[in-house]
Amino acid sequence: MLSGPHDRRPSSERTVLVPSSLAAMYAKRIQLTNFGPIKQLNIEFPFKGQVPKPTVLVGQNGSGKSILLGHIVNGLVQAKDTVYPETPEVDPGRVYKLKTNFYIRTGSDFSFARVDFEDDLFVTELTMMKAKQEYPGVPASIAGTAAESMWHRLDAGSNDYSETNLQGGPATFSKLQRLFAENCVQYFPCNRFEEPAWLNEQNLTAPVEYLERQRMPLHTDRRAISVSPFRDNRNWLFDVIYDRRVPETRSVRVPIPVRPGAKPWIIEGERAEVRDHDNRVLKTALDIVQRVLRDDSNASFRISRRGYRFIALHGDDGLIVPNLTQLSSGEMSLLNLFLSILRDFESAGASSFSGSADIRGVVIVDEVDLHLHAVHQFEILPQLIGMFPNVQLIMTSHSPLFVLGMERAFGADGFGLYDLPGGHRITPRSSESSVTPMRRSAQHGGLSRTSVRPSGTLRNQS
C-alpha cells in the first residue's frame, strides 16, 4: 500500500514500490581530496536495497558542504546538457562548477574529485597548483592515489585534467535520454529566493499563464537549477487543474449504416486514462500544499475569474488561502521545493503515475532549512521528504531541529548524516549536548502546532 495524502506513519512502516524496469539517476559515491577545507573525504551514499535514503550534510560554515554539492550538480548538469544540447543551462564548452587552483587546500599540490552515478556513469577532475612541466616527476602526494592515473594523462603545459563518460557517443546519449525521461533532476542553491507578494503589486496581481512547452528533439523546458521556480510551478499547476476540468477526448468512427452518401457517425468519448493521470498528479500537488500549510481539511484548488487567474485553496470552513502568491517565505520555500520535484517528473512525460512514490531521481538542496520556522524544520519538512521515498535527496543543513525531525520520521538508520569536512557518518546523538534542549522542547510541546488562517486568527491543530 502506498502512503496516502494524510499518512503520518514513519516512513519505515510504509511499503515502498520501486519499479525495477525503470532506470535511476542516483549518485552512488563522492571522493574529494584537498578541496578547500576538505582534506580527504569518501562518502558512499546510503541505500536500503535499491531505495535511496535521504542524506544530510552538516558542519560549520566553511566546512565544504556547498563545495561537495557543487561536484554532484556539475555532473548532473553535464548529463542534462548532453541530452538537451539545444537548450543548455551552461554555455557550450564550459562547466557549471569553476575549475581553479584557488580551491586547492593550503599547503597541498593538487585537488582531486570523482563522483560516481548509477549505471557506471562518472565525472572526475584533477587540478594541480602549477603546470605539469614544472614538476620533476609525479609528486609524492599523488603517487599511489586515485589521482595518479589522471596525472599521467595531463598535458605537459596544463595544470588541470577532467574526464567523464557523461558526454560519450550514441550509446551514452541513449542511456542518458532514458534516465532523464524517467527521473527528476533538481538543484536548489542556497541563493534561491522568491520576491514576496507584498513587496511588489505586480507579484501579487500577476495572473497565471499557460505554459509553452518545447516539443522539438534536443530541446527541453525542464531546468535542473531552480533559483526562483514559483512562477513556473504556479503556471504548471494551473495547467494541471485546467486539464483536469477539460477532459481530453478521443474521436472514434463508428460504421453505423446510414443513408447513401452520408458520412459515418463520429462518437467522441473521454479518455479515462488521461483524467485518472491528472487526478493523481493534482491530488499529489494538493497533498504537498496541505502539508506545507498544516491543513487537514477536505481542501481543493479553485481558480479565480478570467482576466485575473489566481489559484486559491478552499477547505471545509471556506477560503484557506485566497492566492498562493501570498504564502510566507518559509511556506513558499517548501512549496517550491516539492512542487518542483513533482512538476519536473510530470514534465518528463512519465508513462504512468499512481502517486509520489513513483517519482525517482536525484534532488540536491543547499541549506534545506532556509527560511523555515522550527515547526517546519522538525515536523513538516521530514513529512514532505517521506512523500518521495524513491527520490535521492542530498541536503545540507545547519539545523539540529531538522536532524531531530529526520530521526523521528525515519529512525536513526533511516537516513545518512555526515559531518564535514571529514565526511564521517554520525548519528543525531553525536552532538547530544547541543540538541538536548531542543529535543526536550519538541517532546514537551515546545513546538506548538498552530497554523495561520487568512483572517490572521490562529487555529490550534492539536
C-alpha positions in Angstrom: 0.0 0.0 0.0 1.4 3.4 -0.9 1.2 6.1 1.7 -1.9 8.3 1.2 -2.2 12.0 1.4 -2.5 12.1 5.1 -0.5 9.0 6.0 1.5 10.2 9.1 3.2 6.8 9.7 7.0 6.7 9.9 8.5 6.1 6.5 9.9 2.8 7.8 6.4 1.5 8.2 5.3 2.2 4.7 5.6 -0.1 1.7 7.7 1.5 -1.0 7.2 0.3 -4.5 10.2 0.6 -6.8 9.6 -0.3 -10.5 12.6 -2.4 -11.4 12.2 -1.7 -15.1 13.0 2.0 -14.6 16.5 3.5 -14.7 17.7 5.6 -11.8 19.8 8.8 -11.8 21.2 8.2 -8.3 24.6 9.4 -7.0 26.5 6.5 -5.6 29.8 7.9 -4.3 31.8 11.0 -4.0 35.6 11.3 -3.3 37.3 14.6 -2.6 40.9 15.3 -1.8 42.4 18.7 -0.9 39.4 20.7 -1.9 39.1 23.9 0.2 38.7 22.8 3.8 38.3 19.1 2.8 41.5 17.2 3.2 40.1 13.7 2.4 36.5 12.6 2.0 34.9 9.4 0.7 31.2 9.1 1.0 29.2 6.2 -0.3 25.6 7.4 -0.3 23.2 5.2 1.7 20.7 2.9 0.2 18.3 0.3 1.5 18.4 -2.2 -1.3 17.7 -0.2 -4.4 15.9 2.6 -2.5 18.0 5.7 -1.6 18.0 7.0 1.9 17.9 10.8 2.4 21.4 12.3 3.0 22.0 15.2 5.3 25.4 17.0 5.3 26.1 19.1 8.4 29.1 21.1 9.6 30.2 24.6 10.5 30.2 27.4 8.0 33.2 27.0 5.7 33.4 23.2 6.2 32.9 22.4 2.5 29.2 21.4 2.3 28.4 23.6 -0.8 31.7 22.6 -2.4 30.6 18.9 -2.2 27.2 19.6 -3.6 28.8 21.6 -6.5 30.6 18.5 -7.7 27.4 16.4 -7.9 25.5 19.2 -9.6 28.3 19.7 -12.1 27.9 16.1 -13.2 24.1 16.3 -13.4 24.2 19.5 -15.5 26.7 17.9 -17.9 24.5 14.9 -18.3 21.4 17.1 -18.9 23.1 19.3 -21.5 24.2 16.1 -23.3 20.6 15.1 -23.7 19.3 18.6 -24.5 22.2 20.4 -26.2 19.9 23.0 -27.9 18.7 24.3 -24.5 21.8 24.1 -22.3 22.0 25.5 -18.8 25.7 26.1 -19.1 27.4 27.6 -22.2 28.9 25.1 -24.6 32.5 24.2 -23.7 32.0 25.3 -20.1 31.2 23.6 -16.8 28.8 24.6 -14.1 31.4 24.5 -11.3 34.5 26.7 -11.6 37.8 24.8 -12.0 40.6 26.7 -10.4 43.7 26.1 -8.3 42.3 28.7 -5.8 40.3 25.9 -4.3 43.3 23.6 -3.6 43.8 23.1 0.1 46.5 25.3 1.6 49.8 23.5 1.6 48.8 20.9 -1.0 50.0 20.4 -4.6 46.7 19.3 -6.1 43.0 18.7 -5.7 41.1 15.7 -6.9 37.4 14.9 -7.2 35.3 12.0 -8.5 31.5 11.5 -8.5 30.1 8.1 -9.4 26.4 7.8 -10.5 24.2 4.8 -11.2 24.9 2.8 -14.4 28.7 3.3 -14.1 28.5 6.9 -15.1 31.1 9.2 -13.6 32.8 12.6 -13.7 36.3 13.2 -12.3 38.9 16.0 -12.3 42.4 16.8 -11.2 43.8 20.3 -10.6 47.5 21.0 -10.0 48.9 24.1 -8.3 51.1 24.7 -11.4 51.6 23.2 -14.9 52.7 19.6 -15.1 56.0 20.5 -16.8 57.1 22.5 -13.7 57.2 19.3 -11.6 60.3 17.0 -11.9 58.1 13.9 -11.8 55.0 12.5 -10.1 54.5 14.5 -6.9 54.9 12.2 -3.9 51.4 13.3 -2.6 49.8 11.9 -5.8 51.8 8.7 -6.2 49.7 5.7 -5.4 46.4 7.6 -5.1 43.4 7.6 -7.4 44.7 10.8 -9.0 47.9 9.3 -10.3 46.4 7.9 -13.5 45.0 11.3 -14.3 48.4 12.9 -13.7 49.8 10.7 -16.5 47.1 11.9 -18.9 47.7 15.5 -18.1 49.2 17.6 -20.8 52.7 19.0 -20.0 51.6 22.6 -20.3 48.4 22.2 -18.4 47.5 22.1 -14.7 44.1 20.5 -14.9 42.5 17.4 -16.4 38.9 16.2 -16.3 37.3 13.1 -17.6 33.7 11.9 -17.8 31.6 9.3 -19.7 28.5 11.6 -19.5 29.3 13.1 -22.9 30.1 10.0 -24.9 28.7 8.5 -28.1 25.2 7.3 -29.2 25.1 4.6 -26.5 25.7 7.1 -23.7 23.2 9.5 -25.3 20.5 6.8 -25.4 21.2 5.8 -21.8 21.1 9.4 -20.5 18.0 10.1 -22.6 16.2 7.3 -20.8 17.4 8.5 -17.4 16.1 12.0 -17.9 12.8 10.6 -19.3 12.2 8.6 -16.1 13.8 10.8 -13.4 13.5 14.2 -11.9 16.8 16.1 -11.6 16.7 19.3 -9.5 19.2 21.5 -7.7 18.1 24.2 -5.3 21.1 26.5 -4.4 21.4 28.5 -1.2 20.7 31.7 -3.1 17.1 30.7 -4.1 14.6 33.4 -3.5 11.1 34.4 -4.3 10.2 38.1 -4.1 7.3 38.4 -1.6 3.9 39.5 -2.9 3.7 42.5 -0.5 6.9 43.9 -1.9 5.5 44.5 -5.4 1.9 44.7 -6.5 2.9 43.1 -9.8 3.9 39.9 -7.9 0.5 39.8 -6.1 -1.7 40.5 -9.2 0.3 38.7 -11.9 -2.1 36.2 -13.4 -1.3 32.6 -14.1 -0.4 31.8 -17.7 -0.5 28.8 -20.0 2.8 27.0 -20.4 4.5 27.0 -23.8 6.4 23.7 -23.9 9.3 22.8 -26.2 8.4 19.8 -28.3 11.4 19.6 -30.6 14.2 17.0 -30.3 17.2 18.0 -28.2 15.2 20.8 -26.6 13.5 21.0 -23.1 11.8 23.4 -20.8 13.0 21.5 -17.8 15.6 23.3 -15.7 17.9 21.4 -13.3 18.9 24.6 -11.4 16.0 26.1 -9.6 16.5 29.5 -8.1 13.1 31.2 -8.4 10.7 28.5 -9.6 7.4 29.7 -8.2 6.0 31.2 -11.4 6.8 28.1 -13.4 5.2 25.9 -10.6 2.1 28.1 -10.4 1.6 28.1 -14.2 2.2 24.3 -14.3 -0.3 23.8 -11.5 -2.9 25.9 -13.4 -2.3 23.7 -16.5 -2.9 20.5 -14.4 -6.1 22.0 -12.8 -7.4 23.1 -16.2 -6.6 19.8 -17.9 -8.4 18.0 -15.1 -11.6 20.1 -15.8 -11.4 20.0 -19.6 -11.1 16.3 -20.3 -9.3 15.1 -23.3 -11.5 13.2 -25.8 -10.9 10.6 -28.5 -12.9 10.6 -31.7 -14.0 7.2 -32.9 -15.5 6.4 -36.3 -18.4 4.0 -35.9 -19.6 2.2 -39.1 -23.3 2.6 -38.5 -25.5 2.1 -41.6 -26.8 5.5 -42.8 -28.4 6.7 -46.0 -26.3 6.6 -49.2 -23.8 9.4 -49.4 -23.9 10.4 -45.7 -20.8 10.4 -43.6 -20.3 7.8 -40.9 -21.0 8.9 -37.4 -18.2 10.2 -35.2 -18.5 9.5 -31.5 -16.4 11.3 -29.0 -15.6 9.9 -25.6 -13.5 11.0 -22.7 -10.1 9.3 -22.3 -10.4 7.9 -18.8 -6.6 7.2 -18.5 -5.9 10.9 -19.1 -8.3 12.0 -16.4 -7.0 9.4 -14.0 -3.4 10.6 -14.5 -4.4 14.3 -14.0 -6.4 13.3 -10.9 -3.4 11.6 -9.3 -1.0 14.5 -10.2 -3.4 17.1 -8.8 -4.1 15.0 -5.7 -0.3 14.8 -5.0 0.1 18.6 -5.6 -2.8 19.3 -3.2 -1.2 17.0 -0.6 2.0 18.9 -0.8 0.2 22.3 -0.3 -1.8 21.0 2.6 1.2 19.6 4.4 3.0 22.9 3.9 0.1 24.7 5.4 -0.6 22.0 8.0 -4.2 21.8 6.9 -6.1 18.5 7.1 -9.5 19.7 5.8 -11.2 18.4 2.7 -9.5 21.0 0.6 -9.5 21.8 -3.1 -7.9 24.2 -5.6 -10.1 27.0 -7.0 -9.3 29.2 -10.0 -10.5 32.8 -9.9 -12.3 34.6 -12.7 -10.9 35.1 -16.2 -8.6 38.1 -16.5 -7.2 37.6 -13.0 -6.3 33.9 -12.9 -5.3 33.2 -9.3 -5.1 29.8 -7.7 -6.8 29.7 -4.3 -7.2 26.9 -1.7 -10.6 26.2 -0.2 -11.4 23.9 2.7 -14.2 22.7 4.9 -14.7 26.1 6.5 -14.3 28.2 3.4 -11.3 30.0 2.0 -7.9 29.0 3.3 -5.5 30.8 1.0 -7.0 33.4 -1.5 -3.9 33.4 -3.6 -0.8 31.1 -3.5 1.4 34.1 -4.0 0.5 35.3 -0.5 2.3 32.5 1.3 5.2 33.3 3.6 8.8 32.9 2.6 9.2 29.7 4.5 5.9 28.2 3.1 6.9 29.3 -0.4 10.4 27.7 0.0 8.8 24.4 1.0 6.1 24.6 -1.7 8.6 25.4 -4.4 11.0 22.6 -3.5 8.4 19.8 -3.6 6.1 21.1 -6.3 9.3 21.4 -8.5 10.1 17.7 -7.9 6.5 16.8 -9.0 6.5 19.2 -11.9 9.9 18.1 -13.3 8.9 14.4 -13.2 5.5 15.0 -14.7 7.0 17.3 -17.4 9.4 14.5 -18.4 6.3 12.7 -19.8 6.2 9.7 -17.4 4.0 7.0 -18.9 2.3 6.2 -15.6 1.8 7.9 -12.3 0.0 6.5 -9.3 1.5 8.7 -6.6 4.6 10.4 -5.3 6.3 7.1 -4.6 6.5 6.6 -8.4 8.8 9.6 -8.7 12.5 8.7 -9.0 15.6 10.9 -9.4 18.1 13.0 -7.5 17.4 16.3 -5.8 20.2 18.5 -4.3 19.2 21.1 -1.8 21.7 23.6 -0.3 20.5 24.8 3.2 17.2 22.9 3.1 16.1 24.6 6.3 16.3 28.1 4.6 13.5 30.5 5.9 11.8 27.7 7.9 10.3 28.1 11.4 11.1 25.4 14.0 7.9 23.5 13.4 8.5 23.3 9.7 12.1 22.1 10.3 11.2 19.5 12.8 7.8 18.2 11.6 6.7 19.3 8.1 10.0 19.1 6.1 10.6 15.4 7.2 7.0 14.6 6.3 7.4 16.0 2.8 10.7 14.2 2.3 8.9 11.0 3.3 6.4 11.5 0.5 9.2 10.8 -2.1 10.9 7.6 -1.0 12.4 6.9 -4.4 13.9 10.3 -4.8 17.5 10.7 -3.6 17.6 13.9 -1.5 21.1 15.1 -0.7 20.8 18.2 1.6 22.9 20.5 3.7 21.6 21.9 6.9 22.6 24.0 10.0 19.5 23.0 11.9 19.7 20.5 14.8 15.9 20.5 14.9 15.7 19.3 11.3 18.1 16.5 12.1 16.0 15.5 15.1 12.9 15.6 13.0 14.5 13.3 10.4 15.4 10.9 13.3 11.8 10.9 14.4 10.4 10.4 10.9 13.0 7.9 9.5 14.8 6.4 12.5 18.5 6.9 13.2 19.4 4.4 10.5 16.8 5.6 8.0 18.9 8.4 6.7 22.5 9.3 6.2 24.0 12.0 8.4 27.6 13.1 7.5 29.8 15.7 9.3 32.0 17.8 7.2 34.9 18.5 6.4 35.8 14.9 7.2 32.7 13.3 5.7 32.3 10.9 8.7 28.9 9.3 9.2 27.5 10.3 12.6 24.2 9.9 14.5 21.9 12.6 15.7 23.1 11.8 19.2 26.7 12.5 18.3 26.2 16.2 19.3 23.7 15.4 22.1 24.8 18.4 24.3 23.7 20.9 21.6 20.4 19.3 20.7 19.1 18.1 24.1 17.3 21.3 24.9 15.6 21.3 21.5 14.7 17.6 21.9 13.2 18.3 25.3 11.2 21.2 23.8 9.9 19.1 21.0 8.9 16.3 23.3 7.1 18.5 25.8 5.1 20.6 23.4 7.5 23.5 23.0 6.8 23.4 19.3 3.1 24.3 19.3 1.0 23.0 16.4 -0.8 26.1 15.1 -1.5 27.4 11.7 -2.4 30.9 10.5 -5.7 31.4 8.7 -6.1 34.1 6.0 -8.0 36.2 8.6 -4.9 36.2 10.8 -6.5 34.1 13.5 -4.7 31.2 15.0 -6.3 27.7 14.8 -5.0 25.0 17.2 -4.5 21.7 15.4 -3.6 19.6 18.4 
